[in-house]
């Protein structure tokens, strides 16, 4: 990657055209992913009659795997496939999985139980989506970084714009898929998410020339080498399909590891999911590789950058554990103990259901993305731009404050005993301010602080932290599990306690990052000889 090559790209509104190709591809991929996610907890608990506890755990383990597998997808793209092939293959797997979710079988009943075939098809479909995300997610983000020179001041703004594409997909998806799935049937909601994914693939494949070769394999000849009678490229694809079957089993496997549960601070008798075991094993392996890499293959500046990046990645898991409550406890809260609200749109009225309310976060991202994209360069010119670690501190602080707002809403219901709609909306606004301070900055930090030869792998590590966040979210969610028939008053009390706990976790971790910020900044300056 050279500045001269990058300077020759066609631009639109001051950014390379390739940014907008990635924008629309990711928009439709997130349309599919978040459309499924907006329906999944309700689908599990209402159609298949999963308990709250099992619903939260599956939601966390499925999404956790979807964010853990990018470590593998990033590594394979770095070494063999290149980003373009990885994105195309991952999108194809996701499309098949999304369409597979459209098979729902018969609705569960207390007497008959659930449809065993439909549940297994669901697990297989979730596995296809998770493996597909593993190939697509880290590599589409890495392509964005490769479109810019390493010292390009537009980089943070580019990732903020790219991040708006993510949220545009999430917004449209929650409103549309959430409406179709609830009003017309789960199968139509999931099916429409799959169609959106196919649109995203078409955008990417038909416009890949605008990436100017930045997403091609580093050593194309390696893909043509034969192993066991097949080209290496086809072996990678077949291995991924075999991985889908493995993931299908992992999603529904739990272990009774009493000692490990105690180590993780879980209640006595708590089962550990296979997903958590896999994530822990992957993390141990990654840490071994990381320590060897930074001390053997990195110079002083590279080592300092990688240390700072790893601290940011680790703390981001806590943020995502709090943020992903929006698809778990926040969704259940709005569905069960919160007043609805009808918007008068002039020609029609609109009353969003709980699934559609997951679009609120993306709506605020639209309002915040351009101001934040403008803010960072302005602060940088004045010398006031906070470092990445300070921005992470603000992100965690606001995530904690959002949960305190929901605690207040639960403790102060309206006259009919239900929480006020607008406290919920305010909590979303505060949470999204935190997201804008952390998530796009994290993506940018991965591409700027990573050693270039392992940038896709480190993007995978970033998403592995998101995987831990998803699993944390599932475990946090179980704190709010309640049996059918729980009174509204009792449920509000449970939610208030859980939201208070989550609020203090966010505030404490934000304070920790503010304390660490000068230490991390000094680490980089010393390594650079400043």
C-alpha positions in Angstrom: 0.0 0.0 0.0 1.5 3.3 -1.0 0.4 6.9 -0.8 0.9 7.3 -4.6 -1.4 4.5 -5.4 -4.0 5.7 -3.0 -3.8 9.2 -4.4 -5.0 7.9 -7.8 -8.4 6.7 -6.6 -11.6 8.4 -7.8 -13.2 10.3 -5.0 -16.7 11.4 -4.0 -17.3 14.0 -1.3 -13.6 13.8 -0.4 -13.4 10.1 0.1 -12.5 7.2 -2.3 -15.4 5.5 -4.2 -14.4 2.3 -2.6 -15.5 3.6 0.8 -19.1 3.8 -0.5 -19.0 0.3 -2.0 -18.0 -1.0 1.5 -20.7 1.3 3.0 -23.5 -0.2 1.0 -22.2 -3.8 1.3 -22.0 -3.6 5.0 -25.3 -1.8 5.2 -27.1 -4.8 3.6 -25.1 -7.3 5.6 -26.1 -5.6 8.8 -29.7 -5.4 7.5 -29.7 -9.2 7.5 -27.7 -9.7 10.7 -29.6 -7.2 12.9 -33.0 -8.2 11.3 -32.4 -11.7 12.6 -31.2 -10.5 15.9 -34.2 -8.1 16.4 -36.5 -11.1 16.1 -34.4 -13.9 17.6 -35.2 -13.5 21.4 -38.9 -13.1 20.8 -38.9 -16.0 18.3 -37.2 -18.3 20.8 -39.4 -17.4 23.7 -42.7 -17.1 21.9 -42.6 -19.6 19.0 -40.3 -22.4 20.4 -41.2 -21.5 24.1 -37.6 -21.4 25.2 -37.2 -20.1 28.8 -35.9 -16.6 29.3 -32.6 -18.1 30.6 -32.2 -20.3 27.5 -33.2 -17.5 25.2 -30.6 -15.0 26.6 -27.9 -17.7 26.6 -28.5 -18.7 22.9 -28.7 -15.1 21.9 -25.4 -14.5 23.5 -23.6 -17.6 22.3 -24.8 -17.3 18.7 -23.8 -13.7 18.5 -20.6 -14.5 20.4 -19.6 -17.1 17.8 -20.5 -14.7 15.0 -17.9 -12.2 16.5 -15.3 -14.8 17.5 -15.0 -16.5 14.1 -13.7 -13.3 12.4 -10.3 -14.2 14.0 -10.2 -17.2 11.7 -11.7 -15.3 8.8 -9.2 -12.5 9.2 -6.3 -14.9 9.4 -7.3 -16.8 6.3 -7.8 -13.5 4.4 -4.4 -12.2 5.5 -2.5 -15.4 4.5 -4.5 -16.8 1.6 -7.8 -15.6 0.4 -7.5 -11.8 0.4 -10.4 -9.6 1.6 -12.5 -9.7 -1.6 -12.8 -13.4 -1.8 -13.4 -13.7 2.0 -16.2 -11.1 1.9 -17.9 -12.8 -1.1 -17.8 -16.3 0.4 -18.9 -15.1 3.8 -21.9 -13.3 2.3 -22.9 -16.4 0.4 -22.9 -18.5 3.6 -24.9 -15.8 5.4 -27.5 -15.7 2.7 -28.1 -19.4 2.9 -28.4 -19.2 6.7 -30.8 -16.3 6.6 -33.1 -18.1 4.2 -32.9 -21.3 6.3 -34.3 -19.4 9.3 -37.5 -19.0 7.3 -38.3 -22.6 8.1 -40.1 -22.4 11.4 -42.0 -25.7 11.8 -45.0 -25.8 14.1 -45.3 -23.6 17.2 -44.3 -25.2 20.5 -47.0 -26.0 23.1 -46.6 -27.0 26.8 -48.0 -30.4 25.9 -46.2 -31.2 22.6 -43.0 -29.3 23.2 -41.1 -27.8 20.3 -40.6 -29.0 16.7 -37.3 -30.9 16.9 -36.6 -30.6 13.1 -37.3 -26.9 13.0 -35.1 -26.2 16.0 -32.2 -28.2 14.4 -32.7 -26.3 11.1 -32.6 -23.1 13.2 -29.3 -24.1 14.8 -27.8 -25.0 11.4 -29.0 -21.6 9.9 -27.5 -19.7 12.9 -24.2 -21.6 12.3 -24.2 -20.6 8.6 -24.7 -17.0 9.6 -22.0 -17.1 12.3 -19.4 -18.7 10.0 -20.4 -16.2 7.2 -19.9 -13.3 9.5 -16.5 -14.7 10.4 -15.4 -14.3 6.8 -17.2 -11.1 5.9 -17.1 -8.9 9.0 -13.4 -8.3 9.7 -12.4 -8.1 6.0 -14.9 -5.5 4.9 -13.7 -3.3 7.7 -10.1 -3.9 6.8 -10.7 -2.9 3.2 -11.9 0.5 4.4 -8.6 1.1 6.2 -6.6 0.0 3.2 -8.2 2.7 1.0 -6.3 5.3 3.0 -2.6 6.0 3.6 -1.5 5.3 7.2 -1.2 9.0 8.1 -4.3 10.1 6.3 -6.3 12.4 8.6 -9.5 11.3 6.9 -9.2 7.8 8.4 -11.3 8.4 11.6 -14.0 10.3 9.5 -14.0 7.4 7.0 -14.8 4.9 9.7 -17.4 7.1 11.1 -19.1 7.3 7.7 -18.7 3.5 7.3 -20.2 3.1 10.7 -23.3 5.1 9.6 -23.7 2.5 6.9 -23.8 -0.2 9.5 -26.5 1.6 11.4 -28.5 2.5 8.3 -28.8 -1.3 7.6 -29.7 -1.9 11.3 -32.3 0.9 11.3 -34.1 -0.2 8.1 -33.9 -3.8 9.2 -35.4 -3.4 12.6 -38.3 -1.4 11.3 -39.0 -3.6 8.3 -38.0 -7.1 9.4 -39.3 -6.4 12.9 -42.7 -5.4 11.4 -42.9 -8.2 8.9 -41.8 -10.9 11.4 -44.3 -9.8 14.1 -47.3 -8.9 11.9 -47.1 -11.6 9.1 -45.0 -14.4 10.5 -41.5 -15.2 11.6 -40.6 -16.9 8.3 -41.4 -13.7 6.3 -39.3 -11.6 8.6 -36.2 -13.9 8.4 -36.7 -14.4 4.7 -36.7 -10.7 4.0 -33.5 -10.4 5.9 -31.9 -13.0 3.6 -33.0 -11.0 0.5 -31.3 -7.9 1.9 -28.1 -9.9 2.3 -28.3 -10.9 -1.4 -28.6 -7.3 -2.4 -25.4 -6.5 -0.4 -23.5 -9.3 -2.1 -24.6 -7.9 -5.5 -23.3 -4.4 -4.6 -19.9 -5.7 -3.6 -19.3 -8.2 -6.5 -20.4 -5.8 -9.2 -18.4 -2.9 -8.0 -15.2 -4.5 -6.7 -13.1 -2.6 -9.3 -13.3 0.5 -7.1 -11.2 -1.3 -4.5 -8.2 -0.9 -6.8 -6.7 -4.2 -5.9 -6.4 -3.4 -2.2 -8.5 -6.5 -1.3 -6.7 -9.1 -3.4 -4.6 -12.1 -2.0 -1.1 -11.1 -1.0 0.3 -14.3 -2.6 -2.3 -15.6 -5.1 -0.2 -18.6 -6.1 -0.7 -20.1 -2.6 -4.4 -20.6 -3.4 -3.6 -22.6 -6.5 -1.3 -25.1 -4.7 -2.8 -28.5 -4.3 -3.3 -30.3 -1.1 -5.0 -33.7 -0.9 -5.8 -33.4 -4.6 -7.7 -30.1 -4.3 -6.6 -26.5 -4.7 -6.0 -24.8 -1.4 -8.8 -22.3 -2.1 -11.4 -25.0 -2.3 -10.0 -26.7 0.8 -10.6 -23.5 2.7 -14.2 -23.4 1.4 -14.9 -27.0 2.3 -13.3 -26.6 5.7 -15.6 -23.7 6.3 -18.6 -25.8 5.4 -17.4 -28.5 7.8 -17.0 -25.8 10.4 -20.7 -24.9 10.0 -21.7 -28.4 11.1 -19.3 -28.1 14.1 -20.8 -24.7 15.0 -24.3 -26.2 14.8 -23.3 -28.6 17.6 -21.4 -26.0 19.6 -24.5 -23.8 19.8 -26.5 -26.4 21.6 -23.8 -28.0 23.8 -23.2 -27.1 27.5 -20.8 -28.4 30.0 -21.1 -28.7 33.8 -17.8 -27.3 34.8 -18.3 -26.3 38.4 -14.7 -25.0 39.0 -14.7 -23.0 35.8 -18.1 -21.5 36.6 -16.8 -20.5 40.0 -13.7 -18.9 38.4 -16.0 -16.9 36.1 -18.1 -15.7 39.1 -21.2 -17.6 38.0 -23.7 -19.2 40.3 -23.2 -22.7 41.6 -24.5 -25.3 39.2 -24.3 -22.9 36.2 -23.4 -24.7 33.0 -20.7 -23.3 30.7 -21.6 -23.3 27.0 -19.4 -24.8 24.4 -19.2 -21.3 22.8 -17.6 -19.9 26.0 -15.1 -22.8 26.1 -14.2 -22.2 22.5 -13.8 -18.4 23.0 -11.6 -19.0 26.1 -9.4 -21.5 24.2 -9.1 -19.1 21.2 -8.2 -16.3 23.6 -5.4 -18.3 25.2 -4.0 -19.3 21.8 -4.2 -15.7 20.7 -2.4 -14.4 23.8 0.4 -16.9 23.3 0.8 -15.8 19.6 0.5 -12.1 20.6 3.2 -12.2 23.2 5.6 -14.1 20.9 4.8 -11.7 18.0 5.3 -8.4 19.9 8.6 -9.5 21.6 10.1 -11.4 18.6 8.9 -9.8 15.4 8.1 -6.2 16.5 10.3 -3.2 17.0 9.9 -0.8 19.9 7.3 1.4 18.2 5.3 -1.5 16.9 5.3 -3.2 20.3 4.0 -0.1 22.0 1.2 0.4 19.5 0.2 -3.3 19.8 0.1 -3.1 23.6 -2.1 0.0 23.5 -4.4 -1.7 20.9 -4.7 -4.9 23.0 -5.8 -2.8 26.1 -8.5 -1.1 24.0 -9.6 -4.4 22.5 -9.9 -6.0 26.0 -11.9 -3.2 27.6 -14.2 -3.0 24.6 -15.7 -6.4 25.6 -17.3 -4.8 28.6 -18.8 -2.0 26.5 -20.4 -4.6 24.2 -21.7 -6.6 27.1 -23.6 -3.5 28.2 -24.6 -2.4 24.7 -26.0 -5.7 23.5 -28.6 -5.6 26.3 -30.6 -3.7 23.6 -31.4 -7.1 22.0 -32.0 -8.9 25.3 -33.1 -7.2 28.5 -33.9 -3.9 26.9 -36.1 -5.7 24.3 -37.8 -7.8 26.9 -38.3 -4.7 29.1 -40.0 -2.7 26.2 -42.1 -5.8 25.3 -43.3 -6.6 28.8 -43.3 -3.7 31.2 -43.2 -0.5 29.1 -46.0 1.6 27.7 -46.1 1.8 23.9 -46.3 5.1 22.1 -48.2 6.0 18.9 -46.6 8.5 16.5 -49.0 10.6 14.4 -47.4 10.8 11.0 -50.1 12.9 9.4 -51.6 10.4 6.9 -51.1 7.5 9.3 -50.3 6.5 12.8 -47.4 4.3 13.8 -47.0 2.3 17.0 -43.6 0.5 17.0 -43.5 -3.0 18.5 -40.6 -4.1 20.8 -38.6 -5.6 17.9 -39.0 -2.4 15.8 -37.8 -0.3 18.8 -34.3 -1.8 18.3 -34.1 0.7 15.4 -33.9 3.6 17.8 -30.2 3.1 18.4 -29.5 3.3 14.6 -31.7 6.4 14.4 -29.6 8.2 16.9 -26.4 7.1 15.1 -27.7 8.9 12.0 -28.1 12.1 14.0 -24.7 11.7 15.6 -22.5 10.3 12.9 -21.9 13.5 10.9 -21.4 15.7 13.9 -18.9 13.2 15.3 -17.2 12.9 11.9 -16.8 16.7 11.9 -15.8 16.9 15.5 -12.7 14.8 15.6 -10.7 16.7 12.8 -11.8 20.0 14.3 -10.6 19.0 17.8 -7.4 17.6 16.2 -6.6 20.9 14.5 -7.0 22.7 17.9 -4.9 20.1 19.7 -7.9 19.0 21.8 -8.6 15.6 20.3 -8.8 13.0 23.0 -6.7 9.9 22.5 -8.4 6.6 21.6 -8.2 5.4 25.2 -9.9 8.5 26.6 -12.7 8.1 24.0 -13.1 4.6 25.2 -13.5 5.9 28.7 -16.3 8.2 27.6 -18.0 5.3 25.7 -18.1 3.1 28.8 -19.2 6.0 31.0 -22.2 6.8 28.8 -23.1 3.1 28.5 -23.3 3.0 32.3 -25.4 6.2 32.5 -27.9 4.7 30.0 -28.6 1.8 32.3 -29.1 4.2 35.2 -31.8 5.9 33.2 -33.6 2.6 32.7 -33.3 1.9 36.4 -35.0 5.2 37.1 -37.7 4.3 34.6 -38.3 1.0 36.3 -38.5 2.5 39.7 -40.9 5.3 38.6 -43.6 3.8 36.4 -46.6 5.7 35.1 -50.1 5.6 36.6 -50.9 2.3 34.8 -47.9 0.6 36.4 -45.8 0.5 33.2 -42.5 2.4 32.5 -42.6 5.6 30.5 -41.7 5.3 26.8 -39.5 8.4 26.7 -37.1 7.3 29.4 -36.4 4.3 27.2 -35.7 6.6 24.2 -33.4 8.9 26.4 -31.5 5.8 27.5 -30.9 4.9 23.8 -29.6 8.4 23.1 -27.1 8.3 25.9 -26.0 4.8 24.9 -25.4 5.8 21.3 -23.3 8.8 22.3 -21.1 6.2 24.1 -21.1 4.0 21.0 -20.0 6.8 18.7 -17.1 7.6 21.1 -15.9 4.0 21.1 -16.8 1.7 18.2 -15.7 3.6 15.1 -12.6 4.8 17.0 -11.9 1.2 17.8 -12.1 0.1 14.1 -9.8 3.0 13.2 -7.4 2.1 16.0 -7.1 -1.5 14.7 -6.1 -0.3 11.2 -3.7 2.4 12.5 -2.0 0.7 15.5 -1.7 -2.8 14.1 1.4 -4.0 12.4 0.4 -4.0 8.7 1.1 -7.7 8.0 -1.4 -8.8 10.7 -4.0 -6.1 10.4 -6.8 -8.5 9.3 -6.0 -10.8 12.1 -6.1 -8.0 14.7 -9.5 -6.9 13.2 -10.5 -10.4 14.0 -9.2 -10.0 17.6 -11.3 -6.8 17.8 -14.4 -8.8 17.0 -13.3 -11.6 19.4 -13.6 -9.0 22.1 -17.1 -8.3 20.7 -17.8 -12.0 21.0 -16.9 -11.9 24.7 -19.2 -8.9 25.0 -22.0 -10.9 23.4 -21.5 -13.7 25.8 -21.3 -11.3 28.7 -24.5 -9.8 27.5 -26.1 -13.2 27.6 -24.9 -13.8 31.1 -26.0 -10.3 32.2 -29.4 -11.0 30.6 -29.9 -14.1 32.8 -29.9 -11.8 35.8 -33.3 -10.6 34.5 -34.7 -14.0 33.7 -38.2 -14.5 35.2 -40.8 -17.3 35.1 -44.0 -16.9 33.1 -46.6 -15.2 35.2 -44.3 -12.8 37.0 -46.3 -9.7 37.9 -45.5 -6.4 36.3 -44.5 -4.9 39.6 -42.2 -7.7 40.5 -40.7 -7.6 37.0 -40.0 -3.9 37.2 -38.2 -4.5 40.5 -36.0 -7.1 38.9 -35.2 -4.9 35.9 -34.3 -2.0 38.2 -31.8 -4.1 40.2 -30.2 -5.5 37.0 -29.9 -2.1 35.3 -28.3 -0.6 38.4 -25.7 -3.3 38.4 -24.9 -2.8 34.8 -24.8 1.0 35.3 -22.1 0.7 37.9 -20.1 -1.7 35.8 -20.0 0.9 32.9 -19.1 3.8 35.1 -16.4 1.9 36.9 -14.8 0.7 33.7 -15.0 4.2 32.2 -13.2 5.6 35.2 -10.5 2.9 34.8 -9.9 4.0 31.2 -9.5 7.6 32.3 -6.9 6.5 34.8 -5.0 4.4 32.2 -5.1 7.1 29.4 -2.0 9.0 30.5 -0.1 5.7 31.0 -1.0 4.5 27.5 -0.2 7.8 25.8 3.2 7.9 27.5 3.9 4.3 26.4 3.5 5.4 22.7 5.5 8.6 23.1 8.4 6.9 24.8 8.6 4.2 22.1 8.7 6.9 19.4 11.4 8.7 21.3 9.4 11.8 22.1 
